[in-house]
Amino acid sequence: MYLNGRPYDALERVRLPQLHLRQIQEGILRQPGSGSWQIFDSTLRTEEYDMPGIAVHRADSIGELAEAKGVDPSGLISMVNDFNASTDRNIPFDPTVLDGRAAHVSPPMSNWASPIETGSFSTYPVTCGITFTFGGLKGGLEGRVPDERGPIQGLFVCGEELDGLCSGNYPGGSGLATEMVFGRRAGAIAQFPTG
Ligand SMILES: Cc1cc2nc3c(=O)[nH]c(=O)nc-3n(C[C@H](O)[C@H](O)[C@H](O)COP(=O)(O)OP(=O)(O)OC[C@H]3O[C@@H](n4cnc5c(N)ncnc54)[C@H](O)[C@@H]3O)c2cc1C
């Protein structure tokens, strides 16, 4: 990831990105224009971006890519070359663990380093969006919405409208997990209220 003219190693900073999505997003929002861009070479997976309407620049060299993005080509080429040269290629890449496959650059990258060297190269602008609000009605373990006297008969909450699950941060997958867990509970009770 390339932010404000400098490399930004979000993975190094947070180590377990699925538990620190919010911190990565905050880093992006603090940049001029609240944006960043990601660079891939042809060996890296870009399927998630392969769809109509996605803005992408493709080029045969990092220098051409830099020119297309309006940044200093020599700076970006030098940064990518340093990253590639410092990557420990003897350790197999394993995205499921902290694999120790490092790139000895500043800031350092201790895991999952993959050289960016095989053209063509792609870059995608990224910014932040709202994936869920996690802010709405308070619910008990069964999704019943209470007032000061206790659960309100026949009123349930689940999914995005359920408040109080997370604050300050959220683990990846918590949106769909809470929809399934509380949706199932609330649905079962609503269908069989005396069961
Ligand atoms: C880009 C993006 C990426 C995400 N990635 C992840 C992820 O990786 N992992 C994760 O866990 N979560 C992720 N989420 C969050 C997750 O998708 C949502 O939290 C989840 O889909 C919300 O489920 P829900 O049932 O509460 O609401 P919804 O899925 O929004 O369902 C509400 C439904 O109600 C319908 N509806 C609205 N009004 C009415 C009406 N008046 N009458 C009848 N029907 C109506 C809507 O059409 C909709 O089908 C992501 C969200 C976004 C936007």
The ligand as a Tripos MOL2 file, in Angstrom:
@<TRIPOS>MOLECULE
LIG
   53    58     1     0     0
SMALL
NO_CHARGES

@<TRIPOS>ATOM
      1 C1        -18.7580   -3.8250    1.0490 C.3       1 LIG1
      2 C2        -19.1320   -4.6180    2.2790 C.ar      1 LIG1
      3 C3        -18.3030   -5.6290    2.7020 C.ar      1 LIG1
      4 C4        -18.6260   -6.3650    3.8160 C.ar      1 LIG1
      5 N1        -17.7930   -7.3640    4.2140 N.ar      1 LIG1
      6 C5        -18.1060   -8.1060    5.2880 C.ar      1 LIG1
      7 C6        -17.2680   -9.1810    5.6740 C.ar      1 LIG1
      8 O1        -16.2450   -9.4720    5.0490 O.2       1 LIG1
      9 N2        -17.5970   -9.9010    6.7620 N.ar      1 LIG1
     10 C7        -18.7150   -9.6250    7.5030 C.ar      1 LIG1
     11 O2        -18.9820  -10.3090    8.4750 O.2       1 LIG1
     12 N3        -19.5430   -8.6000    7.1480 N.ar      1 LIG1
     13 C8        -19.2670   -7.8520    6.0620 C.ar      1 LIG1
     14 N4        -20.0870   -6.8170    5.6950 N.ar      1 LIG1
     15 C9        -21.2480   -6.5180    6.5310 C.3       1 LIG1
     16 C10       -22.4020   -7.4560    6.2750 C.3       1 LIG1
     17 O3        -22.5660   -7.6330    4.8720 O.3       1 LIG1
     18 C11       -23.6470   -6.8340    6.8700 C.3       1 LIG1
     19 O4        -23.3870   -6.5810    8.2390 O.3       1 LIG1
     20 C12       -24.8450   -7.7570    6.7410 C.3       1 LIG1
     21 O5        -25.1190   -8.0760    5.4070 O.3       1 LIG1
     22 C13       -26.0760   -7.1050    7.3540 C.3       1 LIG1
     23 O6        -27.1000   -8.0530    7.3930 O.3       1 LIG1
     24 P1        -28.5530   -7.6370    7.8310 P.3       1 LIG1
     25 O7        -29.3870   -8.8550    7.6570 O.co2     1 LIG1
     26 O8        -28.5580   -6.9690    9.1570 O.co2     1 LIG1
     27 O9        -28.9500   -6.5000    6.7890 O.3       1 LIG1
     28 P2        -29.0490   -6.6280    5.1810 P.3       1 LIG1
     29 O10       -28.1530   -7.6940    4.6520 O.co2     1 LIG1
     30 O11       -28.8340   -5.2120    4.7130 O.co2     1 LIG1
     31 O12       -30.5300   -7.0920    4.9390 O.3       1 LIG1
     32 C14       -31.6100   -6.1980    5.0810 C.3       1 LIG1
     33 C15       -32.6170   -6.5990    4.0490 C.3       1 LIG1
     34 O13       -33.8310   -5.8980    4.2870 O.3       1 LIG1
     35 C16       -34.3620   -5.4910    3.0510 C.3       1 LIG1
     36 N5        -35.2670   -4.3730    3.3410 N.ar      1 LIG1
     37 C17       -34.9450   -3.1130    3.6530 C.ar      1 LIG1
     38 N6        -36.0680   -2.3880    3.8570 N.ar      1 LIG1
     39 C18       -37.0890   -3.2160    3.6600 C.ar      1 LIG1
     40 C19       -38.5000   -3.0560    3.7170 C.ar      1 LIG1
     41 N7        -39.0550   -1.8790    4.0570 N.pl3     1 LIG1
     42 N8        -39.2620   -4.1100    3.4480 N.ar      1 LIG1
     43 C20       -38.7300   -5.3160    3.1460 C.ar      1 LIG1
     44 N9        -37.3920   -5.5270    3.0710 N.ar      1 LIG1
     45 C21       -36.5850   -4.4830    3.3280 C.ar      1 LIG1
     46 C22       -33.1520   -5.1220    2.2320 C.3       1 LIG1
     47 O14       -33.4500   -5.1420    0.8560 O.3       1 LIG1
     48 C23       -32.1880   -6.2510    2.6250 C.3       1 LIG1
     49 O15       -32.3080   -7.3830    1.7910 O.3       1 LIG1
     50 C24       -19.8090   -6.0770    4.5490 C.ar      1 LIG1
     51 C25       -20.6570   -5.0630    4.0990 C.ar      1 LIG1
     52 C26       -20.3150   -4.3290    2.9830 C.ar      1 LIG1
     53 C27       -21.2500   -3.2400    2.5330 C.3       1 LIG1
@<TRIPOS>BOND
     1     1     2 1
     2     2     3 ar
     3     2    52 ar
     4     3     4 ar
     5     4     5 ar
     6     4    50 ar
     7     5     6 ar
     8     6     7 ar
     9     6    13 1
    10     7     8 2
    11     7     9 ar
    12     9    10 ar
    13    10    11 2
    14    10    12 ar
    15    12    13 ar
    16    13    14 ar
    17    14    15 1
    18    14    50 ar
    19    15    16 1
    20    16    17 1
    21    16    18 1
    22    18    19 1
    23    18    20 1
    24    20    21 1
    25    20    22 1
    26    22    23 1
    27    23    24 1
    28    24    25 2
    29    24    26 1
    30    24    27 1
    31    27    28 1
    32    28    29 2
    33    28    30 1
    34    28    31 1
    35    31    32 1
    36    32    33 1
    37    33    34 1
    38    33    48 1
    39    34    35 1
    40    35    36 1
    41    35    46 1
    42    36    37 ar
    43    36    45 ar
    44    37    38 ar
    45    38    39 ar
    46    39    40 ar
    47    39    45 ar
    48    40    41 1
    49    40    42 ar
    50    42    43 ar
    51    43    44 ar
    52    44    45 ar
    53    46    47 1
    54    46    48 1
    55    48    49 1
    56    50    51 ar
    57    51    52 ar
    58    52    53 1
@<TRIPOS>SUBSTRUCTURE
     1 LIG1         1 GROUP 0 **** ****
